Each structure stands twice: as structure tokens, then as C-alpha cells.
Amino acid sequence: MKYYPPISICIPVYNGEDYVGEAIQSVLDQDYPNFEVNVCENVSTDGTLNVIQRFEDPRLKVQVADTHVHLAANLNRAAQMATQPWVLVLSADDMLLPGALDTLARNLGKYPDADLLIGRASYIVEEENRVLGRSDYIHEEGVVPDLENFVVGNSFPVNINAVLLKKELAVFREDCGVVCDLNLMIKLGQEERRAVLVDNEIIGYREHAAATSSNRVKMWTESLAVYLDYIDQSNKPEFYRRRISRMLFWCGAFLASENRKEDAKALIDQASGAIGGLRTKALKLSLAFPVALSLLERARGLRRRFIGNSS
């Protein structure tokens, strides 16, 4: 007899009237018999609540907050609504792809001792509603032997919306901004949690200007702070040095293209104690002869195509 583990889909939302209806519908349309949908409405100032209230489905629960909180706190509010042992946190502007829950449940059956499953994401360009690409990782499908290395070693970070994890693990640190998901994944890696990579696309991740993660410099700055927090706690600090150096190289190219080299130098100086003098000098030298960001994007695409994603 097929087993359907109970799953809670938790959707935190703030000013998401343009997309939250599609997100909720993508969950309700799942051909899966054992799930609930929890939406935490974070005192939106647009028509978000009106969109949510159009749905009449016993699987849907809505919590309307009394006070507005920042992103990570609302993620925690949504996750705390869960009554099932497995949780997937879905952004209000993304969507579950057809068959996603059945795929995740099937893999839970194959790996019953897993703490979390990591699926793939399709990245969708909003203006054209077309798929830009999908998340590519440096490991094959199955058990991830070193979750910390997996998270830190991938230039395309794990998309938290495609992660199914045990309810007790869905706790986000509330002082690290929009990269609270990166912080959680590194924490789980350092705790040596058992993770399984699922080689299926679970969510459609929408790329648009209003998305919280669309501010590159903010993400890079907050990611740097997280990496610097964890590097001293890790027994593999070189992984962090490489990740920080590569990230700052990209950030430097981007800031140089916007005539903001001083901002790039400030970030490099912030990391200098962790990455060492040689890397610091090399990064600052790269600002004098910045590589066009379009060339970097093209080079990364070719690398993924032919030798995998390890940068």
C-alpha cells in the first residue's frame, strides 16, 4: 500500500496580490491526498488578503497577523502554523510544479531516515513567462555526503522553496536579512543532518524586479556576513574562503559596472581577515580591470554545461 506522508506547505506573504493566488492554487492542484496549506498574511497594504479570501478549501488555513514583521520572522510564523511533521516553505510569488508533492513523498519512502530533501527549481523570467534555467548542483541524485560542503560549494545556492524538511528544523534566524535560508542550510550542514538530493524540479521560482532576492548587492552583503559567521565554526574553512572569494569577484564586477568600486573595496576589506592577504590583493586588483558581468554569466553557463557547477 502506498504511503502518503503528511506535509504542510507554508506560504508567508506580504504585498503579494499579483502572485499569491497562483502560489496557493499550485498547491491545491497537487494530485496528493495528504497535505495542508498554511498562509501567513503579514499586514499587507495591497489586496493580498482579498485574493487569499477568494479560496474556499478545507485544506487551506489563513493566519492574519496583527503586526508586520520582517521576512525571517514571517517565515517562522508560517512554519509554526504547520501541524504536519514535514514542512515546505513556499514563497508567495513562486509555485509548486505539478506532481511535486508526490515526487517528494516517493523519495521519503526511498530514504526514510532523511532529515531534508533538496529538490531543483525552474527559474522563470516574469516578463516572458519562460524558463530561464534550473538549479544545478555539484552532486548526483541521492544522499548528500557532506551537506555543509554542498551548500557552501554551490555557486547557485540551494533554493529553500524546493526543500522539504522536518518541522522541527524549519526555524529561521531572524537577524540575517533575506539570506536567512542560506544561514539555515549551513547550520543544518554543520549539524550533519542527513540530506537527499532529488533530481526533479519541485518549484517554479519567479525572477522579477519586486522579488526580495532581486537586490544582488544586498544578498551578497548579507551572504558575506553569514559566511563570516560560520567560517570559524567549520572544520573546512577553505571551502568558505573559496566561496567568499568567488562571490566577491562577481560582486566586484557588478559594482564596477555601476561605478561603485569603493563599495566593492569595502566588502573585500570586510572579508580580508578570513580570506587572507593574497586573495584580498587579487580581488582589489580585479577591480582595476573588471570583467564584464555578461561574460561571467556566459562562462558560468558553459562551465555548468560541460563540467558541472563547482564555482
C-alpha positions in Angstrom: 0.0 0.0 0.0 1.4 3.4 -1.0 2.3 5.7 1.9 1.5 9.4 1.8 3.4 11.2 4.5 1.6 14.3 5.8 3.1 17.6 4.5 2.5 21.2 5.5 3.0 23.8 2.8 3.6 27.1 4.5 3.3 30.4 2.5 4.4 33.6 4.1 3.2 36.7 2.2 3.5 40.5 2.3 2.0 42.6 -0.5 1.8 39.7 -2.8 -1.6 40.3 -4.5 -0.1 39.7 -8.0 1.2 36.2 -7.3 -0.1 34.7 -4.1 -3.3 33.4 -5.8 -1.2 31.4 -8.3 1.0 30.1 -5.5 -1.9 28.8 -3.5 -3.6 27.3 -6.5 -0.4 25.5 -7.5 -0.5 23.7 -4.1 -4.3 23.0 -4.1 -3.9 21.5 -7.6 -1.4 18.9 -6.4 -2.5 15.3 -7.0 -1.6 14.3 -3.5 -4.0 13.3 -0.7 -2.3 14.3 2.5 -1.3 17.9 2.8 -2.4 21.2 4.3 -1.7 24.8 3.1 -0.9 27.5 5.7 -0.8 31.1 4.6 0.6 33.8 7.0 -0.5 37.3 5.9 1.9 39.9 7.1 -0.3 43.0 7.3 -0.2 43.7 3.6 -1.1 47.2 2.3 -2.4 45.9 -1.1 -5.2 43.5 -2.0 -3.3 40.3 -0.8 -5.9 39.4 1.8 -8.8 39.8 -0.7 -7.0 37.4 -3.1 -6.5 34.8 -0.3 -10.1 35.0 0.9 -11.4 34.0 -2.5 -10.3 30.5 -1.9 -12.7 28.1 -0.1 -10.9 24.9 0.6 -10.7 22.9 3.9 -7.0 22.2 3.3 -6.3 26.0 3.4 -5.6 27.8 6.7 -5.0 31.5 6.9 -3.4 33.5 9.7 -3.7 37.3 9.5 -1.0 38.9 11.7 -1.7 41.9 13.9 1.7 43.4 13.4 4.1 43.5 10.4 7.4 41.7 10.9 10.5 41.3 8.6 11.0 38.4 6.2 12.6 35.8 8.5 10.1 36.4 11.3 7.2 35.9 8.9 8.9 32.7 7.6 8.9 31.4 11.2 5.3 32.5 11.7 4.3 30.5 8.7 6.3 27.4 9.6 4.8 27.5 13.1 1.4 27.1 11.7 2.3 23.6 10.4 0.6 20.7 12.1 2.3 18.0 10.0 5.8 16.5 10.5 7.1 17.6 7.1 7.3 21.2 6.0 7.9 23.0 2.7 8.1 26.8 2.9 6.9 28.3 -0.4 7.4 32.0 -1.4 4.2 33.7 -2.3 5.5 34.6 -5.7 6.6 31.1 -6.6 4.6 28.0 -7.4 4.7 24.2 -6.8 5.1 22.4 -10.1 2.6 19.5 -10.9 3.5 16.3 -9.2 5.9 18.0 -6.8 4.4 16.6 -3.5 4.1 13.1 -5.0 7.8 13.2 -6.0 8.9 14.3 -2.6 6.8 11.6 -0.9 8.2 9.0 -3.1 11.7 10.0 -2.1 10.8 10.0 1.5 9.8 6.4 1.0 13.2 5.6 -0.5 15.1 7.5 2.2 13.1 7.1 5.4 16.0 8.4 7.6 16.3 11.7 5.7 16.1 15.0 7.6 15.5 17.0 4.5 15.0 16.6 0.8 16.5 19.1 -1.7 14.7 19.4 -5.0 15.5 21.6 -8.0 14.0 24.8 -9.1 13.0 26.1 -12.5 13.8 29.8 -12.8 11.1 31.7 -14.6 11.5 35.1 -16.3 8.4 37.1 -15.4 8.3 39.3 -18.4 8.2 36.4 -20.9 6.8 33.7 -18.6 9.6 31.4 -19.9 12.0 29.1 -18.1 15.4 30.7 -17.7 17.1 27.6 -16.4 17.2 25.2 -13.4 19.2 24.9 -10.3 22.3 22.7 -11.0 24.3 21.2 -8.2 27.7 19.5 -7.9 26.3 16.2 -6.6 24.3 13.5 -8.2 20.8 12.4 -7.0 20.7 10.6 -3.6 22.3 11.1 -0.2 24.5 14.2 0.0 27.6 13.0 1.8 28.5 16.5 3.1 25.7 19.0 3.4 27.9 21.9 4.5 30.2 21.4 1.5 27.1 21.0 -0.7 25.6 24.4 0.4 28.8 26.4 0.5 30.3 24.8 -2.6 27.5 25.6 -4.9 27.6 28.9 -6.7 23.9 28.6 -7.3 22.6 28.3 -3.7 20.0 25.8 -2.6 16.6 27.2 -3.2 14.7 26.9 0.2 11.4 26.7 -1.6 12.4 23.4 -3.1 13.4 21.9 0.3 11.2 19.6 2.3 12.4 19.3 5.9 11.3 18.0 9.2 9.1 20.5 11.0 11.4 20.9 14.0 14.2 22.0 11.6 12.2 24.8 10.0 13.5 27.6 12.3 15.0 30.7 10.6 17.5 33.0 12.2 15.9 36.4 12.3 18.9 38.7 12.2 20.5 37.9 8.9 18.1 39.5 6.4 17.0 37.9 3.2 19.6 35.1 3.4 18.1 33.5 6.4 17.6 30.4 4.3 21.3 30.2 3.5 22.0 30.5 7.2 19.6 27.7 8.0 21.1 25.4 5.3 24.7 26.0 6.6 23.5 25.4 10.2 21.9 22.1 9.2 25.1 21.2 7.4 27.3 21.8 10.4 24.8 19.7 12.4 25.5 16.9 9.9 21.8 16.5 9.1 21.0 13.8 6.5 20.1 15.4 3.2 18.9 13.8 0.0 19.1 15.5 -3.4 16.0 14.9 -5.5 16.7 15.2 -9.3 13.3 16.7 -10.1 12.1 20.2 -10.4 9.8 21.0 -7.5 9.1 24.7 -7.8 8.9 27.4 -10.3 10.9 30.4 -9.0 9.9 33.7 -10.4 12.6 36.2 -11.4 11.2 39.7 -11.2 12.2 43.1 -10.0 10.0 43.2 -6.9 11.3 39.9 -5.5 13.2 40.3 -2.2 16.2 38.4 -3.5 16.5 40.5 -6.7 18.7 43.1 -5.0 22.1 41.5 -5.7 24.3 43.7 -3.6 22.1 43.3 -0.6 22.2 39.5 -1.0 25.9 39.4 -1.5 26.5 41.7 1.6 24.2 39.6 3.8 25.6 36.3 2.5 29.1 37.5 3.3 28.1 38.2 6.9 26.7 34.6 7.1 29.8 33.0 5.7 32.0 35.0 8.1 29.8 33.9 11.0 30.3 30.2 10.2 33.8 30.0 8.9 35.3 29.9 12.4 32.9 27.2 13.4 33.7 24.9 10.5 36.4 22.3 10.2 36.7 23.1 6.5 37.3 26.8 6.4 38.9 26.7 2.9 35.5 26.0 1.4 34.3 29.3 2.9 37.4 31.2 1.7 36.8 29.9 -1.9 33.1 30.8 -1.8 33.7 34.2 -0.3 36.4 35.0 -2.9 34.3 33.9 -5.8 31.3 35.8 -4.6 33.3 39.0 -4.1 34.8 38.6 -7.6 31.2 38.6 -9.0 30.1 41.4 -6.7 33.2 43.4 -7.7 32.4 43.0 -11.4 28.8 44.1 -10.8 29.7 47.1 -8.6 32.5 48.1 -11.0 29.9 48.2 -13.9 27.9 50.6 -11.8 30.9 52.8 -10.9 30.8 51.7 -7.3 34.3 50.3 -6.9 34.7 51.9 -3.4 31.7 49.8 -2.2 33.3 46.7 -3.6 36.6 47.5 -1.8 34.7 48.0 1.4 33.3 44.4 1.1 36.7 43.0 0.3 38.2 44.7 3.3 35.4 43.3 5.5 36.4 39.7 4.3 40.2 40.2 4.3 40.8 38.7 7.7 39.0 35.5 6.6 40.3 35.1 3.1 43.9 36.2 3.6 46.2 38.8 2.1 46.8 37.2 -1.3 43.1 36.8 -2.1 42.4 40.3 -0.9 45.1 41.8 -3.2 43.9 39.7 -6.1 40.3 40.9 -5.7 41.2 44.5 -5.4 43.4 44.1 -8.5 40.5 42.7 -10.4 38.6 46.0 -9.8 41.2 47.8 -11.9 40.4 45.5 -14.9 36.8 44.4 -14.2 35.4 41.6 -16.3 32.0 42.3 -17.9 29.3 40.6 -16.0 27.7 39.3 -19.2 31.0 37.4 -19.9 31.0 35.9 -16.4 27.4 34.8 -16.9 28.3 33.2 -20.2 31.4 31.5 -18.8 29.4 30.1 -15.9 26.8 28.7 -18.2 29.4 26.9 -20.3 31.0 25.5 -17.2 27.8 24.1 -15.9 27.1 22.6 -19.3 30.4 20.8 -19.8 31.9 20.1 -16.3 29.2 20.8 -13.7 28.7 23.6 -11.3 31.6 23.9 -8.9 32.2 27.7 -8.9 
